[in-house]
Amino acid sequence: MTERSEKLALRRQSLMVKIQAQRQLLNLQTQDLQQNIVVAELGFSLGRIALGKIRKQPLLGVALGAALIIIKPARLLTITSNTLQAWRIWREVAPMFKPVKFKPVNGKPEQTES
C-alpha cells in the first residue's frame, strides 16, 4: 500500500468509529424522546377522558375548578412533575422486583427468570 492509501484507510476507520458513536448517541436520545412521547400521549388520552366525563357531569367540572383554585396551579404542576418522576423511577426499578422461579433440571435446581 502506498502512503496515501494508508492515510485514507486510517481516515476511513476513524470516520467509521465516529459514525458508530454518533449512531449510539442518536439511539439513546431517541429512546428518551420516545418515553416522553408515551407520557404525552398518556396525558392527552387522560385529558380526553376527563373532558368526556366533565361534559356528562358538569358538577365534576365545577369540583375540579374549585380544586384548582384551592391547590393553586403552580403547586399542581409541582405535584404532577413529582408524580411523573416517581413513575419513571418505578418503571426503571420495577423489573428488579420481578419474582425469580427455580426449576429443577436433571435433579439440579437451576435459576430461570419468568
PEDA-V793642 format. One line per field, one symbol per residue. phi: phi as a letter, one per 20 degrees, with the letter a starting at -180 (. if undefined). A space follows every 50 residues. Layout:
phi=???
This chain:
phi=.effffffffffffffffffffffffffffffffffffffffffffffff ffffffcgfffffffffffffmgffffffffffffffffffeegffeffd ddcfclndfcecee
